[in-house]
Amino acid sequence: MERRARSNNRTIEAVRKEADGYLDEIATDLNLTYVRLGERLLTWIWNTIYDGIDLDVDSLDMVKQAAKKAPLVYVPCHKSHIDYL
């Protein structure tokens, strides 16, 4: 902020106010009613289009054993936005 204030010949307070405005602009306005509605809708959608989760237990056991010997690095492979929904 100091560098921005100096380069634009402004006070720190003015730059801080500007930054606060940007933060207010991008901050979410969380409404629990909409969150719960979204949860119900997405749960219905997922249960409608997917049969369930298949878990390869043998491979999972291999990962657990590897984790005991060394740190694991998980690298996501996102093909869609469904991962975080």
Phi and psi restraints in degrees (range 20) as a CNS / XPLOR table:
assign (resid 1 and name C) (resid 2 and name N)
       (resid 2 and name CA) (resid 2 and name C) 1.0 -61.7 20.0 2
assign (resid 2 and name N) (resid 2 and name CA)
       (resid 2 and name C) (resid 3 and name N) 1.0 -43.7 20.0 2
assign (resid 2 and name C) (resid 3 and name N)
       (resid 3 and name CA) (resid 3 and name C) 1.0 -63.1 20.0 2
assign (resid 3 and name N) (resid 3 and name CA)
       (resid 3 and name C) (resid 4 and name N) 1.0 -43.0 20.0 2
assign (resid 3 and name C) (resid 4 and name N)
       (resid 4 and name CA) (resid 4 and name C) 1.0 -65.0 20.0 2
assign (resid 4 and name N) (resid 4 and name CA)
       (resid 4 and name C) (resid 5 and name N) 1.0 -41.0 20.0 2
assign (resid 4 and name C) (resid 5 and name N)
       (resid 5 and name CA) (resid 5 and name C) 1.0 -62.3 20.0 2
assign (resid 5 and name N) (resid 5 and name CA)
       (resid 5 and name C) (resid 6 and name N) 1.0 -46.1 20.0 2
assign (resid 5 and name C) (resid 6 and name N)
       (resid 6 and name CA) (resid 6 and name C) 1.0 -62.8 20.0 2
assign (resid 6 and name N) (resid 6 and name CA)
       (resid 6 and name C) (resid 7 and name N) 1.0 -46.4 20.0 2
assign (resid 6 and name C) (resid 7 and name N)
       (resid 7 and name CA) (resid 7 and name C) 1.0 -68.5 20.0 2
assign (resid 7 and name N) (resid 7 and name CA)
       (resid 7 and name C) (resid 8 and name N) 1.0 -23.6 20.0 2
assign (resid 7 and name C) (resid 8 and name N)
       (resid 8 and name CA) (resid 8 and name C) 1.0 -108.4 20.0 2
assign (resid 8 and name N) (resid 8 and name CA)
       (resid 8 and name C) (resid 9 and name N) 1.0 8.6 20.0 2
assign (resid 8 and name C) (resid 9 and name N)
       (resid 9 and name CA) (resid 9 and name C) 1.0 53.9 20.0 2
assign (resid 9 and name N) (resid 9 and name CA)
       (resid 9 and name C) (resid 10 and name N) 1.0 50.4 20.0 2
assign (resid 9 and name C) (resid 10 and name N)
       (resid 10 and name CA) (resid 10 and name C) 1.0 -127.3 20.0 2
assign (resid 10 and name N) (resid 10 and name CA)
       (resid 10 and name C) (resid 11 and name N) 1.0 164.9 20.0 2
assign (resid 10 and name C) (resid 11 and name N)
       (resid 11 and name CA) (resid 11 and name C) 1.0 -81.2 20.0 2
assign (resid 11 and name N) (resid 11 and name CA)
       (resid 11 and name C) (resid 12 and name N) 1.0 157.4 20.0 2
assign (resid 11 and name C) (resid 12 and name N)
       (resid 12 and name CA) (resid 12 and name C) 1.0 -59.1 20.0 2
assign (resid 12 and name N) (resid 12 and name CA)
       (resid 12 and name C) (resid 13 and name N) 1.0 -40.8 20.0 2
assign (resid 12 and name C) (resid 13 and name N)
       (resid 13 and name CA) (resid 13 and name C) 1.0 -60.6 20.0 2
assign (resid 13 and name N) (resid 13 and name CA)
       (resid 13 and name C) (resid 14 and name N) 1.0 -40.8 20.0 2
assign (resid 13 and name C) (resid 14 and name N)
       (resid 14 and name CA) (resid 14 and name C) 1.0 -65.6 20.0 2
assign (resid 14 and name N) (resid 14 and name CA)
       (resid 14 and name C) (resid 15 and name N) 1.0 -40.9 20.0 2
assign (resid 14 and name C) (resid 15 and name N)
       (resid 15 and name CA) (resid 15 and name C) 1.0 -67.7 20.0 2
assign (resid 15 and name N) (resid 15 and name CA)
       (resid 15 and name C) (resid 16 and name N) 1.0 -40.2 20.0 2
assign (resid 15 and name C) (resid 16 and name N)
       (resid 16 and name CA) (resid 16 and name C) 1.0 -62.6 20.0 2
assign (resid 16 and name N) (resid 16 and name CA)
       (resid 16 and name C) (resid 17 and name N) 1.0 -41.4 20.0 2
assign (resid 16 and name C) (resid 17 and name N)
       (resid 17 and name CA) (resid 17 and name C) 1.0 -62.1 20.0 2
assign (resid 17 and name N) (resid 17 and name CA)
       (resid 17 and name C) (resid 18 and name N) 1.0 -41.6 20.0 2
assign (resid 17 and name C) (resid 18 and name N)
       (resid 18 and name CA) (resid 18 and name C) 1.0 -61.9 20.0 2
assign (resid 18 and name N) (resid 18 and name CA)
       (resid 18 and name C) (resid 19 and name N) 1.0 -45.0 20.0 2
assign (resid 18 and name C) (resid 19 and name N)
       (resid 19 and name CA) (resid 19 and name C) 1.0 -62.8 20.0 2
assign (resid 19 and name N) (resid 19 and name CA)
       (resid 19 and name C) (resid 20 and name N) 1.0 -42.4 20.0 2
assign (resid 19 and name C) (resid 20 and name N)
       (resid 20 and name CA) (resid 20 and name C) 1.0 -59.9 20.0 2
assign (resid 20 and name N) (resid 20 and name CA)
       (resid 20 and name C) (resid 21 and name N) 1.0 -38.8 20.0 2
assign (resid 20 and name C) (resid 21 and name N)
       (resid 21 and name CA) (resid 21 and name C) 1.0 -62.2 20.0 2
assign (resid 21 and name N) (resid 21 and name CA)
       (resid 21 and name C) (resid 22 and name N) 1.0 -42.4 20.0 2
assign (resid 21 and name C) (resid 22 and name N)
       (resid 22 and name CA) (resid 22 and name C) 1.0 -64.0 20.0 2
assign (resid 22 and name N) (resid 22 and name CA)
       (resid 22 and name C) (resid 23 and name N) 1.0 -41.3 20.0 2
assign (resid 22 and name C) (resid 23 and name N)
       (resid 23 and name CA) (resid 23 and name C) 1.0 -63.5 20.0 2
assign (resid 23 and name N) (resid 23 and name CA)
       (resid 23 and name C) (resid 24 and name N) 1.0 -42.3 20.0 2
assign (resid 23 and name C) (resid 24 and name N)
       (resid 24 and name CA) (resid 24 and name C) 1.0 -62.1 20.0 2
assign (resid 24 and name N) (resid 24 and name CA)
       (resid 24 and name C) (resid 25 and name N) 1.0 -36.0 20.0 2
assign (resid 24 and name C) (resid 25 and name N)
       (resid 25 and name CA) (resid 25 and name C) 1.0 -67.4 20.0 2
assign (resid 25 and name N) (resid 25 and name CA)
       (resid 25 and name C) (resid 26 and name N) 1.0 -38.9 20.0 2
assign (resid 25 and name C) (resid 26 and name N)
       (resid 26 and name CA) (resid 26 and name C) 1.0 -95.4 20.0 2
assign (resid 26 and name N) (resid 26 and name CA)
       (resid 26 and name C) (resid 27 and name N) 1.0 -10.9 20.0 2
assign (resid 26 and name C) (resid 27 and name N)
       (resid 27 and name CA) (resid 27 and name C) 1.0 -69.8 20.0 2
assign (resid 27 and name N) (resid 27 and name CA)
       (resid 27 and name C) (resid 28 and name N) 1.0 144.6 20.0 2
assign (resid 27 and name C) (resid 28 and name N)
       (resid 28 and name CA) (resid 28 and name C) 1.0 -76.7 20.0 2
assign (resid 28 and name N) (resid 28 and name CA)
       (resid 28 and name C) (resid 29 and name N) 1.0 150.2 20.0 2
assign (resid 28 and name C) (resid 29 and name N)
       (resid 29 and name CA) (resid 29 and name C) 1.0 -111.1 20.0 2
assign (resid 29 and name N) (resid 29 and name CA)
       (resid 29 and name C) (resid 30 and name N) 1.0 85.8 20.0 2
assign (resid 29 and name C) (resid 30 and name N)
       (resid 30 and name CA) (resid 30 and name C) 1.0 -70.4 20.0 2
assign (resid 30 and name N) (resid 30 and name CA)
       (resid 30 and name C) (resid 31 and name N) 1.0 127.0 20.0 2
assign (resid 30 and name C) (resid 31 and name N)
       (resid 31 and name CA) (resid 31 and name C) 1.0 -122.4 20.0 2
assign (resid 31 and name N) (resid 31 and name CA)
       (resid 31 and name C) (resid 32 and name N) 1.0 111.7 20.0 2
assign (resid 31 and name C) (resid 32 and name N)
       (resid 32 and name CA) (resid 32 and name C) 1.0 -60.7 20.0 2
assign (resid 32 and name N) (resid 32 and name CA)
       (resid 32 and name C) (resid 33 and name N) 1.0 -28.9 20.0 2
assign (resid 32 and name C) (resid 33 and name N)
       (resid 33 and name CA) (resid 33 and name C) 1.0 -61.7 20.0 2
assign (resid 33 and name N) (resid 33 and name CA)
       (resid 33 and name C) (resid 34 and name N) 1.0 -45.3 20.0 2
assign (resid 33 and name C) (resid 34 and name N)
       (resid 34 and name CA) (resid 34 and name C) 1.0 -69.1 20.0 2
assign (resid 34 and name N) (resid 34 and name CA)
       (resid 34 and name C) (resid 35 and name N) 1.0 -35.6 20.0 2
assign (resid 34 and name C) (resid 35 and name N)
       (resid 35 and name CA) (resid 35 and name C) 1.0 -63.0 20.0 2
assign (resid 35 and name N) (resid 35 and name CA)
       (resid 35 and name C) (resid 36 and name N) 1.0 -46.0 20.0 2
assign (resid 35 and name C) (resid 36 and name N)
       (resid 36 and name CA) (resid 36 and name C) 1.0 -66.7 20.0 2
assign (resid 36 and name N) (resid 36 and name CA)
       (resid 36 and name C) (resid 37 and name N) 1.0 -38.8 20.0 2
assign (resid 36 and name C) (resid 37 and name N)
       (resid 37 and name CA) (resid 37 and name C) 1.0 -63.0 20.0 2
assign (resid 37 and name N) (resid 37 and name CA)
       (resid 37 and name C) (resid 38 and name N) 1.0 -44.1 20.0 2
assign (resid 37 and name C) (resid 38 and name N)
       (resid 38 and name CA) (resid 38 and name C) 1.0 -62.5 20.0 2
assign (resid 38 and name N) (resid 38 and name CA)
       (resid 38 and name C) (resid 39 and name N) 1.0 -39.7 20.0 2
assign (resid 38 and name C) (resid 39 and name N)
       (resid 39 and name CA) (resid 39 and name C) 1.0 -61.1 20.0 2
assign (resid 39 and name N) (resid 39 and name CA)
       (resid 39 and name C) (resid 40 and name N) 1.0 -46.4 20.0 2
assign (resid 39 and name C) (resid 40 and name N)
       (resid 40 and name CA) (resid 40 and name C) 1.0 -63.6 20.0 2
assign (resid 40 and name N) (resid 40 and name CA)
       (resid 40 and name C) (resid 41 and name N) 1.0 -43.3 20.0 2
assign (resid 40 and name C) (resid 41 and name N)
       (resid 41 and name CA) (resid 41 and name C) 1.0 -63.7 20.0 2
assign (resid 41 and name N) (resid 41 and name CA)
       (resid 41 and name C) (resid 42 and name N) 1.0 -48.8 20.0 2
assign (resid 41 and name C) (resid 42 and name N)
       (resid 42 and name CA) (resid 42 and name C) 1.0 -66.4 20.0 2
assign (resid 42 and name N) (resid 42 and name CA)
       (resid 42 and name C) (resid 43 and name N) 1.0 -36.7 20.0 2
assign (resid 42 and name C) (resid 43 and name N)
       (resid 43 and name CA) (resid 43 and name C) 1.0 -61.0 20.0 2
assign (resid 43 and name N) (resid 43 and name CA)
       (resid 43 and name C) (resid 44 and name N) 1.0 -43.7 20.0 2
assign (resid 43 and name C) (resid 44 and name N)
       (resid 44 and name CA) (resid 44 and name C) 1.0 -63.6 20.0 2
assign (resid 44 and name N) (resid 44 and name CA)
       (resid 44 and name C) (resid 45 and name N) 1.0 -44.2 20.0 2
assign (resid 44 and name C) (resid 45 and name N)
       (resid 45 and name CA) (resid 45 and name C) 1.0 -61.3 20.0 2
assign (resid 45 and name N) (resid 45 and name CA)
       (resid 45 and name C) (resid 46 and name N) 1.0 -49.7 20.0 2
assign (resid 45 and name C) (resid 46 and name N)
       (resid 46 and name CA) (resid 46 and name C) 1.0 -62.0 20.0 2
assign (resid 46 and name N) (resid 46 and name CA)
       (resid 46 and name C) (resid 47 and name N) 1.0 -41.3 20.0 2
assign (resid 46 and name C) (resid 47 and name N)
       (resid 47 and name CA) (resid 47 and name C) 1.0 -68.7 20.0 2
assign (resid 47 and name N) (resid 47 and name CA)
       (resid 47 and name C) (resid 48 and name N) 1.0 -24.2 20.0 2
assign (resid 47 and name C) (resid 48 and name N)
       (resid 48 and name CA) (resid 48 and name C) 1.0 -80.9 20.0 2
assign (resid 48 and name N) (resid 48 and name CA)
       (resid 48 and name C) (resid 49 and name N) 1.0 -41.5 20.0 2
assign (resid 48 and name C) (resid 49 and name N)
       (resid 49 and name CA) (resid 49 and name C) 1.0 -95.6 20.0 2
assign (resid 49 and name N) (resid 49 and name CA)
       (resid 49 and name C) (resid 50 and name N) 1.0 -15.1 20.0 2
assign (resid 49 and name C) (resid 50 and name N)
       (resid 50 and name CA) (resid 50 and name C) 1.0 -118.7 20.0 2
assign (resid 50 and name N) (resid 50 and name CA)
       (resid 50 and name C) (resid 51 and name N) 1.0 145.8 20.0 2
assign (resid 50 and name C) (resid 51 and name N)
       (resid 51 and name CA) (resid 51 and name C) 1.0 -81.7 20.0 2
assign (resid 51 and name N) (resid 51 and name CA)
       (resid 51 and name C) (resid 52 and name N) 1.0 -27.3 20.0 2
assign (resid 51 and name C) (resid 52 and name N)
       (resid 52 and name CA) (resid 52 and name C) 1.0 154.0 20.0 2
assign (resid 52 and name N) (resid 52 and name CA)
       (resid 52 and name C) (resid 53 and name N) 1.0 -160.0 20.0 2
assign (resid 52 and name C) (resid 53 and name N)
       (resid 53 and name CA) (resid 53 and name C) 1.0 -117.1 20.0 2
assign (resid 53 and name N) (resid 53 and name CA)
       (resid 53 and name C) (resid 54 and name N) 1.0 128.2 20.0 2
assign (resid 53 and name C) (resid 54 and name N)
       (resid 54 and name CA) (resid 54 and name C) 1.0 -96.1 20.0 2
assign (resid 54 and name N) (resid 54 and name CA)
       (resid 54 and name C) (resid 55 and name N) 1.0 129.0 20.0 2
assign (resid 54 and name C) (resid 55 and name N)
       (resid 55 and name CA) (resid 55 and name C) 1.0 -120.2 20.0 2
assign (resid 55 and name N) (resid 55 and name CA)
       (resid 55 and name C) (resid 56 and name N) 1.0 123.6 20.0 2
assign (resid 55 and name C) (resid 56 and name N)
       (resid 56 and name CA) (resid 56 and name C) 1.0 -87.0 20.0 2
assign (resid 56 and name N) (resid 56 and name CA)
       (resid 56 and name C) (resid 57 and name N) 1.0 93.0 20.0 2
assign (resid 56 and name C) (resid 57 and name N)
       (resid 57 and name CA) (resid 57 and name C) 1.0 -62.5 20.0 2
assign (resid 57 and name N) (resid 57 and name CA)
       (resid 57 and name C) (resid 58 and name N) 1.0 -38.5 20.0 2
assign (resid 57 and name C) (resid 58 and name N)
       (resid 58 and name CA) (resid 58 and name C) 1.0 -62.7 20.0 2
assign (resid 58 and name N) (resid 58 and name CA)
       (resid 58 and name C) (resid 59 and name N) 1.0 -44.0 20.0 2
assign (resid 58 and name C) (resid 59 and name N)
       (resid 59 and name CA) (resid 59 and name C) 1.0 -66.5 20.0 2
assign (resid 59 and name N) (resid 59 and name CA)
       (resid 59 and name C) (resid 60 and name N) 1.0 -37.3 20.0 2
assign (resid 59 and name C) (resid 60 and name N)
       (resid 60 and name CA) (resid 60 and name C) 1.0 -63.8 20.0 2
assign (resid 60 and name N) (resid 60 and name CA)
       (resid 60 and name C) (resid 61 and name N) 1.0 -39.2 20.0 2
assign (resid 60 and name C) (resid 61 and name N)
       (resid 61 and name CA) (resid 61 and name C) 1.0 -63.2 20.0 2
assign (resid 61 and name N) (resid 61 and name CA)
       (resid 61 and name C) (resid 62 and name N) 1.0 -38.5 20.0 2
assign (resid 61 and name C) (resid 62 and name N)
       (resid 62 and name CA) (resid 62 and name C) 1.0 -62.8 20.0 2
assign (resid 62 and name N) (resid 62 and name CA)
       (resid 62 and name C) (resid 63 and name N) 1.0 -40.7 20.0 2
assign (resid 62 and name C) (resid 63 and name N)
       (resid 63 and name CA) (resid 63 and name C) 1.0 -64.8 20.0 2
assign (resid 63 and name N) (resid 63 and name CA)
       (resid 63 and name C) (resid 64 and name N) 1.0 -42.2 20.0 2
assign (resid 63 and name C) (resid 64 and name N)
       (resid 64 and name CA) (resid 64 and name C) 1.0 -61.2 20.0 2
assign (resid 64 and name N) (resid 64 and name CA)
       (resid 64 and name C) (resid 65 and name N) 1.0 -41.8 20.0 2
assign (resid 64 and name C) (resid 65 and name N)
       (resid 65 and name CA) (resid 65 and name C) 1.0 -65.8 20.0 2
assign (resid 65 and name N) (resid 65 and name CA)
       (resid 65 and name C) (resid 66 and name N) 1.0 -41.3 20.0 2
assign (resid 65 and name C) (resid 66 and name N)
       (resid 66 and name CA) (resid 66 and name C) 1.0 -63.7 20.0 2
assign (resid 66 and name N) (resid 66 and name CA)
       (resid 66 and name C) (resid 67 and name N) 1.0 -36.2 20.0 2
assign (resid 66 and name C) (resid 67 and name N)
       (resid 67 and name CA) (resid 67 and name C) 1.0 -65.4 20.0 2
assign (resid 67 and name N) (resid 67 and name CA)
       (resid 67 and name C) (resid 68 and name N) 1.0 -24.3 20.0 2
assign (resid 67 and name C) (resid 68 and name N)
       (resid 68 and name CA) (resid 68 and name C) 1.0 -75.2 20.0 2
assign (resid 68 and name N) (resid 68 and name CA)
       (resid 68 and name C) (resid 69 and name N) 1.0 -24.2 20.0 2
assign (resid 68 and name C) (resid 69 and name N)
       (resid 69 and name CA) (resid 69 and name C) 1.0 -95.6 20.0 2
assign (resid 69 and name N) (resid 69 and name CA)
       (resid 69 and name C) (resid 70 and name N) 1.0 -28.6 20.0 2
assign (resid 69 and name C) (resid 70 and name N)
       (resid 70 and name CA) (resid 70 and name C) 1.0 -159.9 20.0 2
assign (resid 70 and name N) (resid 70 and name CA)
       (resid 70 and name C) (resid 71 and name N) 1.0 161.3 20.0 2
assign (resid 70 and name C) (resid 71 and name N)
       (resid 71 and name CA) (resid 71 and name C) 1.0 -65.2 20.0 2
assign (resid 71 and name N) (resid 71 and name CA)
       (resid 71 and name C) (resid 72 and name N) 1.0 146.5 20.0 2
assign (resid 71 and name C) (resid 72 and name N)
       (resid 72 and name CA) (resid 72 and name C) 1.0 -103.9 20.0 2
assign (resid 72 and name N) (resid 72 and name CA)
       (resid 72 and name C) (resid 73 and name N) 1.0 145.5 20.0 2
assign (resid 72 and name C) (resid 73 and name N)
       (resid 73 and name CA) (resid 73 and name C) 1.0 -120.2 20.0 2
assign (resid 73 and name N) (resid 73 and name CA)
       (resid 73 and name C) (resid 74 and name N) 1.0 117.6 20.0 2
assign (resid 73 and name C) (resid 74 and name N)
       (resid 74 and name CA) (resid 74 and name C) 1.0 -93.8 20.0 2
assign (resid 74 and name N) (resid 74 and name CA)
       (resid 74 and name C) (resid 75 and name N) 1.0 128.6 20.0 2
assign (resid 74 and name C) (resid 75 and name N)
       (resid 75 and name CA) (resid 75 and name C) 1.0 -117.2 20.0 2
assign (resid 75 and name N) (resid 75 and name CA)
       (resid 75 and name C) (resid 76 and name N) 1.0 111.5 20.0 2
assign (resid 75 and name C) (resid 76 and name N)
       (resid 76 and name CA) (resid 76 and name C) 1.0 -70.5 20.0 2
assign (resid 76 and name N) (resid 76 and name CA)
       (resid 76 and name C) (resid 77 and name N) 1.0 149.3 20.0 2
assign (resid 76 and name C) (resid 77 and name N)
       (resid 77 and name CA) (resid 77 and name C) 1.0 -126.6 20.0 2
assign (resid 77 and name N) (resid 77 and name CA)
       (resid 77 and name C) (resid 78 and name N) 1.0 89.1 20.0 2
assign (resid 77 and name C) (resid 78 and name N)
       (resid 78 and name CA) (resid 78 and name C) 1.0 -85.2 20.0 2
assign (resid 78 and name N) (resid 78 and name CA)
       (resid 78 and name C) (resid 79 and name N) 1.0 122.7 20.0 2
assign (resid 78 and name C) (resid 79 and name N)
       (resid 79 and name CA) (resid 79 and name C) 1.0 -106.5 20.0 2
assign (resid 79 and name N) (resid 79 and name CA)
       (resid 79 and name C) (resid 80 and name N) 1.0 -10.8 20.0 2
assign (resid 79 and name C) (resid 80 and name N)
       (resid 80 and name CA) (resid 80 and name C) 1.0 -161.1 20.0 2
assign (resid 80 and name N) (resid 80 and name CA)
       (resid 80 and name C) (resid 81 and name N) 1.0 178.2 20.0 2
assign (resid 80 and name C) (resid 81 and name N)
       (resid 81 and name CA) (resid 81 and name C) 1.0 -87.0 20.0 2
assign (resid 81 and name N) (resid 81 and name CA)
       (resid 81 and name C) (resid 82 and name N) 1.0 1.1 20.0 2
assign (resid 81 and name C) (resid 82 and name N)
       (resid 82 and name CA) (resid 82 and name C) 1.0 -64.5 20.0 2
assign (resid 82 and name N) (resid 82 and name CA)
       (resid 82 and name C) (resid 83 and name N) 1.0 -25.1 20.0 2
assign (resid 82 and name C) (resid 83 and name N)
       (resid 83 and name CA) (resid 83 and name C) 1.0 -55.0 20.0 2
assign (resid 83 and name N) (resid 83 and name CA)
       (resid 83 and name C) (resid 84 and name N) 1.0 -44.7 20.0 2
assign (resid 83 and name C) (resid 84 and name N)
       (resid 84 and name CA) (resid 84 and name C) 1.0 -94.3 20.0 2
assign (resid 84 and name N) (resid 84 and name CA)
       (resid 84 and name C) (resid 85 and name N) 1.0 -5.9 20.0 2
